[in-house]
Amino acid sequence: MQTKIGSGAAATTAVDQAQSAPRIWQIRPGRLDRAWLAVGAIFAVLLAIAPSQAAQSATFVLDAHWTVLPFLLLSVAIAAYAKAAAADNLIAHAFQNRAAVAVILAALAGTLSPFCSCGVIPIIAALLAMGVPLGPVMAFWLSSPLMDPSMFIITAATLGTGFALAKAAAAMAIGLVGGFGVLILARTGLLAGSPLREDADNGGCAGSKVRKPKQVVWRFWTEPARLQSFAAGAREGLLFLGKWLTLAFVLESLMVAYVPADLVTRVAGGEGVLPVLGATLIGVPAYLNGYAALPLVAGLLDHGMAPGAAMAFLLAGGVTSLPAAIAVYAIARRQVFAAYIGFAFIGALAAGLMYGAIA
């Protein structure tokens, strides 16, 4: 049965409220974007010292974009649809159950939600401030940055459907490990008390999804305000993914040209625990957009990187990038911060080892 928030001014208000929530595809008018600045700086240097490589890199980027374009457009359309229909508000329902059930639903919701490691922080702050148990919050916290429908499509296009399915399963599993791990730790008293620092923010307007979840309007095109929201979301999504993929393809072209294949093989190639452990240790603090990381990892795999190490690197970096870790440290007590880092590391390492054994 189709449900609607309303029409006219009421519908517009609902869309405006939905748009106030955190967006990983945020466009900031009037500010020079760092991704495009990096692309421009790279080509400026290449034109000055290696003009032939600049031409080769430009050709490489155009070819790569053409290859991934159908998947890019599909992923953008899915994300824009979820935003316009307010389907992302379904996240709130995952936390309204008993602890064990809530952990499972939160891990699933996180795997389907379009939040990056930094964008999910305000949602987490709001959930914790509302008194939602830390177990399901941790499950959502860990799984959300790792996979969503857009990420799955781009991952399948870049690294193959098998890798995308394995990463989605790993995202869900890491969320479950973290959620149930927190429930166990809570019984020992190690995570007693409020998980938030006394001076932490409660998520502000970014937490509106979970405080006051809105109804979903699947046929959003019947309301002009939501149709406008879809167009805006698609435009922002295309710009966001386009800039990061462009930077990634530029870096990949340089890696193909200048990184010796045997270097990657020595550092992250081969079998066993050490390549996966090394990739996990590097991935935990690494700051690299999840979409931008995919083409780079594809290039590393071509250079001899072990599949398990590639999986561990993507998972570890997706959850705990340095900016996200700093944000978590600012809002959460030390015990909660340690649990967040620990479960992310253990989960990425275990998933990398398992994938390496079956790939």
ZATORSE-181447 format. One line per field, with one value per residue (C-alpha): residue number from 1; residue in one letter; x, y negated, z. Coordinates in Angstrom, 3 decimals. Layout:
# residues N
k	NUM	...
r	A	...
u	X	...
v	Y	...
w	Z	...
END
This chain:
# residues 359
k	1	2	3	4	5	6	7	8	9	10	11	12	13	14	15	16	17	18	19	20	21	22	23	24	25	26	27	28	29	30	31	32	33	34	35	36	37	38	39	40	41	42	43	44	45	46	47	48	49	50	51	52	53	54	55	56	57	58	59	60	61	62	63	64	65	66	67	68	69	70	71	72	73	74	75	76	77	78	79	80	81	82	83	84	85	86	87	88	89	90	91	92	93	94	95	96	97	98	99	100	101	102	103	104	105	106	107	108	109	110	111	112	113	114	115	116	117	118	119	120	121	122	123	124	125	126	127	128	129	130	131	132	133	134	135	136	137	138	139	140	141	142	143	144	145	146	147	148	149	150	151	152	153	154	155	156	157	158	159	160	161	162	163	164	165	166	167	168	169	170	171	172	173	174	175	176	177	178	179	180	181	182	183	184	185	186	187	188	189	190	191	192	193	194	195	196	197	198	199	200	201	202	203	204	205	206	207	208	209	210	211	212	213	214	215	216	217	218	219	220	221	222	223	224	225	226	227	228	229	230	231	232	233	234	235	236	237	238	239	240	241	242	243	244	245	246	247	248	249	250	251	252	253	254	255	256	257	258	259	260	261	262	263	264	265	266	267	268	269	270	271	272	273	274	275	276	277	278	279	280	281	282	283	284	285	286	287	288	289	290	291	292	293	294	295	296	297	298	299	300	301	302	303	304	305	306	307	308	309	310	311	312	313	314	315	316	317	318	319	320	321	322	323	324	325	326	327	328	329	330	331	332	333	334	335	336	337	338	339	340	341	342	343	344	345	346	347	348	349	350	351	352	353	354	355	356	357	358	359
r	M	Q	T	K	I	G	S	G	A	A	A	T	T	A	V	D	Q	A	Q	S	A	P	R	I	W	Q	I	R	P	G	R	L	D	R	A	W	L	A	V	G	A	I	F	A	V	L	L	A	I	A	P	S	Q	A	A	Q	S	A	T	F	V	L	D	A	H	W	T	V	L	P	F	L	L	L	S	V	A	I	A	A	Y	A	K	A	A	A	A	D	N	L	I	A	H	A	F	Q	N	R	A	A	V	A	V	I	L	A	A	L	A	G	T	L	S	P	F	C	S	C	G	V	I	P	I	I	A	A	L	L	A	M	G	V	P	L	G	P	V	M	A	F	W	L	S	S	P	L	M	D	P	S	M	F	I	I	T	A	A	T	L	G	T	G	F	A	L	A	K	A	A	A	A	M	A	I	G	L	V	G	G	F	G	V	L	I	L	A	R	T	G	L	L	A	G	S	P	L	R	E	D	A	D	N	G	G	C	A	G	S	K	V	R	K	P	K	Q	V	V	W	R	F	W	T	E	P	A	R	L	Q	S	F	A	A	G	A	R	E	G	L	L	F	L	G	K	W	L	T	L	A	F	V	L	E	S	L	M	V	A	Y	V	P	A	D	L	V	T	R	V	A	G	G	E	G	V	L	P	V	L	G	A	T	L	I	G	V	P	A	Y	L	N	G	Y	A	A	L	P	L	V	A	G	L	L	D	H	G	M	A	P	G	A	A	M	A	F	L	L	A	G	G	V	T	S	L	P	A	A	I	A	V	Y	A	I	A	R	R	Q	V	F	A	A	Y	I	G	F	A	F	I	G	A	L	A	A	G	L	M	Y	G	A	I	A
u	0.000	1.393	1.811	2.218	3.353	0.966	0.892	1.545	3.239	3.259	5.107	7.565	8.261	8.885	11.326	13.092	13.487	14.820	17.304	18.630	19.969	23.642	24.488	27.616	27.021	27.134	27.960	29.407	28.962	31.707	34.412	37.159	36.806	39.931	39.402	39.311	42.217	44.211	43.357	44.358	47.591	48.556	48.009	49.846	52.886	52.651	52.416	55.524	57.735	56.135	53.779	53.496	52.318	49.742	48.239	48.317	46.671	43.926	43.186	43.220	40.712	38.331	38.409	37.838	34.897	33.298	33.612	32.041	29.432	26.382	27.058	27.677	24.344	22.505	24.037	23.219	19.614	19.157	20.554	18.512	15.349	15.955	16.401	13.342	11.078	12.471	13.267	16.400	14.131	13.452	16.774	15.055	12.858	15.920	16.466	12.980	13.353	14.903	18.688	19.635	17.040	17.974	21.637	20.762	18.402	20.858	23.684	21.381	20.202	23.790	24.727	21.940	22.375	24.297	26.566	30.345	32.540	32.293	28.698	27.374	28.798	25.900	23.405	25.326	25.446	21.680	20.983	23.179	21.740	18.247	19.293	19.405	21.544	25.147	24.951	22.682	24.258	27.700	26.356	25.006	28.122	30.485	28.452	27.088	30.286	31.235	28.399	25.240	23.442	25.540	28.769	27.754	27.128	30.392	32.334	30.860	31.760	35.314	36.318	33.706	30.393	32.049	34.170	31.144	29.080	31.922	32.355	28.622	28.660	31.727	30.036	27.080	29.336	31.504	28.379	27.137	30.490	30.639	27.033	27.061	30.591	29.320	26.446	28.968	31.293	28.371	27.669	31.216	30.839	33.566	31.110	28.971	27.556	26.751	28.760	28.909	31.224	29.470	30.104	29.251	26.684	23.511	23.662	21.720	19.418	21.449	19.776	16.253	15.948	16.151	14.380	11.340	11.281	9.114	6.791	7.956	6.389	7.522	5.781	7.597	7.141	3.522	4.795	6.730	8.841	10.041	10.664	12.843	14.617	15.310	16.795	18.960	20.114	20.982	22.951	24.871	25.509	26.876	29.188	30.324	31.074	32.456	35.079	36.285	36.374	38.284	40.900	41.048	41.529	44.266	46.110	45.600	47.102	50.183	50.415	50.291	53.015	55.393	54.784	56.846	54.704	57.213	57.004	53.309	53.914	56.579	54.474	50.955	51.279	51.455	49.516	49.274	48.532	51.246	49.954	46.432	47.716	49.819	46.906	44.655	47.202	47.576	43.838	42.780	44.190	44.118	41.884	40.570	37.010	35.403	34.533	37.978	39.632	38.034	39.958	43.181	42.668	41.856	45.208	46.980	45.382	46.686	50.125	50.026	48.209	46.681	42.850	42.564	44.803	42.660	39.509	41.082	42.354	38.947	37.113	39.553	39.787	36.041	35.198	37.998	39.590	41.571	39.000	36.230	38.322	38.964	35.231	34.403	37.012	35.418	31.955	32.488	34.074	37.459	36.078	33.597	36.285	38.557	35.722	35.005	38.634	39.083	36.029	36.819	40.369	39.410	36.549	38.611	41.468	39.192	37.246	40.472	41.841	38.613	38.305	41.945	41.347	38.400	39.269
v	0.000	-3.376	-5.949	-9.666	-12.478	-14.864	-17.311	-20.975	-22.809	-19.731	-17.687	-20.506	-20.727	-16.995	-17.147	-20.136	-18.230	-15.200	-17.386	-18.770	-15.336	-14.535	-13.838	-12.193	-14.042	-17.514	-20.299	-23.487	-26.414	-28.990	-26.655	-25.103	-21.347	-19.536	-16.607	-18.847	-20.885	-17.670	-16.639	-20.060	-20.068	-16.615	-17.551	-20.861	-18.991	-16.409	-19.082	-20.722	-17.653	-14.836	-16.110	-12.720	-11.149	-13.938	-12.973	-9.277	-9.938	-12.039	-9.263	-6.696	-8.742	-9.216	-5.516	-4.506	-6.890	-5.560	-1.991	-2.720	-5.259	-2.891	-1.711	-5.267	-6.478	-3.522	-4.053	-7.777	-7.070	-4.567	-6.933	-9.891	-7.767	-6.755	-10.389	-11.704	-8.942	-9.332	-5.618	-6.267	-7.071	-3.336	-3.157	-4.276	-1.167	1.071	-0.156	0.445	4.094	6.300	6.072	9.153	8.487	4.802	5.668	7.841	5.258	2.426	4.281	4.909	1.285	0.117	2.284	0.653	-2.946	-5.577	-7.016	-7.336	-6.904	-10.636	-11.202	-8.541	-10.266	-12.736	-9.881	-7.906	-10.886	-11.315	-7.628	-7.521	-10.777	-9.268	-6.385	-3.722	-0.805	-0.836	2.690	1.946	-1.491	0.095	2.602	-0.224	-2.314	0.328	1.640	-1.628	-3.099	0.181	0.861	-0.610	-0.016	-2.591	-1.228	2.321	1.372	-0.541	2.237	4.868	2.770	2.186	5.368	7.887	9.125	11.786	9.220	6.936	9.757	10.733	7.117	6.772	9.969	8.735	5.397	7.202	9.589	6.805	5.021	8.188	8.842	5.295	5.238	8.567	7.854	4.705	6.639	9.074	6.314	4.470	7.474	7.308	3.637	2.441	0.238	-0.879	-4.381	-6.779	-6.110	-9.829	-12.427	-14.946	-17.796	-15.817	-17.091	-15.067	-15.106	-18.326	-18.435	-15.590	-13.245	-14.083	-10.789	-8.730	-11.120	-11.721	-9.164	-10.182	-8.002	-6.775	-7.924	-5.372	-7.170	-10.390	-11.785	-12.676	-15.520	-18.366	-19.024	-15.424	-15.365	-18.430	-16.628	-13.679	-15.952	-17.740	-14.471	-12.982	-16.085	-16.167	-12.443	-12.625	-15.492	-13.791	-10.406	-11.980	-14.025	-11.174	-8.675	-11.184	-11.604	-7.843	-7.177	-9.828	-8.204	-4.766	-5.947	-7.178	-3.959	-1.918	-4.099	-4.454	-1.812	1.325	4.436	6.315	3.648	4.300	8.014	7.828	5.668	7.078	10.079	13.735	15.845	15.985	13.586	10.941	9.325	9.082	7.800	5.160	4.014	3.775	1.720	-0.657	-0.825	-1.744	-5.307	-5.785	-8.543	-7.648	-7.997	-4.577	-5.161	-6.524	-3.523	-1.005	-1.804	-2.096	1.316	2.718	1.438	2.875	6.263	6.140	5.429	8.492	7.427	10.391	10.513	10.902	7.886	5.842	6.776	5.960	2.600	1.527	2.644	1.134	-2.178	-2.355	-2.214	-4.012	-6.663	-9.168	-12.004	-9.640	-8.347	-11.912	-12.670	-9.535	-10.394	-13.839	-12.503	-9.083	-7.975	-6.298	-2.810	-3.222	-4.647	-1.691	0.751	-1.005	-0.799	2.720	4.255	2.500	3.843	7.377	7.504	6.242	8.610	11.628	10.816	10.337	13.676	15.481	13.905	14.657	18.309	18.703	16.275
w	0.000	-0.981	1.782	1.343	3.536	1.812	-0.994	-1.618	1.251	3.450	0.855	0.271	3.993	4.166	1.267	2.807	6.062	4.242	2.400	5.693	6.583	5.961	2.337	1.061	-2.211	-0.708	-3.136	-1.659	-4.023	-4.071	-2.802	-4.863	-4.592	-3.431	-5.791	-8.863	-7.504	-7.180	-10.750	-12.052	-10.074	-11.338	-14.964	-14.483	-13.196	-15.973	-18.657	-17.220	-16.828	-18.875	-21.601	-23.249	-19.981	-19.577	-22.932	-22.049	-18.672	-20.262	-22.757	-19.953	-17.912	-20.855	-21.746	-18.124	-17.757	-20.926	-19.637	-16.266	-17.490	-17.618	-14.071	-12.889	-14.256	-12.731	-9.305	-9.378	-10.341	-7.494	-4.876	-6.155	-6.113	-2.479	-1.516	-3.392	-2.060	1.489	1.454	3.500	6.459	6.731	8.574	11.764	11.900	12.253	15.810	17.195	18.189	20.854	21.146	19.095	16.393	16.334	15.754	12.752	11.254	11.916	10.171	7.191	7.155	7.296	4.328	2.301	3.465	1.454	4.153	4.104	7.195	7.985	6.872	9.221	12.337	12.888	12.555	15.165	17.516	17.212	17.834	20.916	22.261	21.889	24.126	21.404	22.696	21.549	20.086	17.115	16.723	16.399	13.867	11.720	12.344	10.985	8.064	6.680	5.152	3.488	1.094	-0.422	-3.729	-5.584	-4.151	-5.074	-8.703	-9.056	-7.285	-9.593	-12.624	-11.407	-9.562	-10.652	-9.312	-7.170	-5.355	-4.890	-3.396	-1.076	0.067	0.723	2.788	4.648	5.413	6.924	8.845	10.280	11.455	13.144	14.808	16.119	17.278	19.102	20.353	22.023	23.616	25.092	26.295	27.874	30.086	31.447	32.392	30.018	28.124	31.054	31.107	28.306	25.134	24.309	25.771	28.001	25.549	22.393	19.911	19.410	15.643	15.101	12.111	10.613	13.067	11.935	10.016	13.169	15.550	13.338	10.509	7.570	5.546	2.171	-1.105	-3.682	-6.585	-5.842	-9.361	-8.550	-6.336	-7.982	-4.898	-4.775	-8.515	-8.044	-5.208	-7.524	-10.194	-7.633	-6.096	-9.477	-10.458	-7.180	-7.320	-10.839	-9.910	-6.715	-8.245	-11.384	-9.585	-7.376	-10.212	-12.336	-9.614	-9.151	-12.854	-13.041	-10.136	-11.655	-14.943	-13.082	-11.118	-14.314	-15.797	-12.866	-10.160	-10.747	-10.687	-8.558	-5.814	-5.210	-5.415	-2.709	-0.370	-0.780	-3.046	-2.284	0.155	3.912	6.730	6.270	3.026	4.457	7.799	6.077	3.914	6.975	8.919	5.977	5.355	8.910	8.859	5.084	3.780	0.338	-0.876	-1.255	-4.899	-5.704	-4.071	-6.434	-9.648	-7.659	-6.092	-9.538	-10.738	-7.694	-8.325	-11.885	-10.427	-8.184	-5.027	-3.244	-3.452	0.317	0.860	-1.544	0.339	3.705	2.477	1.144	4.275	6.769	4.939	4.384	8.082	9.848	7.650	9.707	9.436	10.538	13.444	14.597	14.438	16.433	19.052	19.396	20.247	21.859	25.104	24.826	25.443	22.603	20.329	21.094	20.363	17.059	15.933	17.259	15.610	12.331	12.335	13.365	10.892	7.955	8.745	9.125	5.960	4.000	5.171	4.368	0.928	0.200	1.068	-1.327	-4.138
END
